[in-house]
Amino acid sequence: MKESIDELKGEFKAKLDYWHNIKSRKAKVFLFIIFLALIGLKVFTTVLTFDWLKSLF
């Protein structure tokens, strides 16, 4: 368990270091918009799935 937590911390630190190494403000904005779009897509598809399941009953 401790190994997996250490692995997650290491991956998070690597992602954070990558974010801090990006110099271009446009690239950061682009990555942030992509991140929000992926979360929005996940929420949208989940809502559609639950509506579809609700219509079965």
Residue pairs with C-beta under 8 A, 6 or more apart in sequence:
19 28
19 31
22 28
22 31
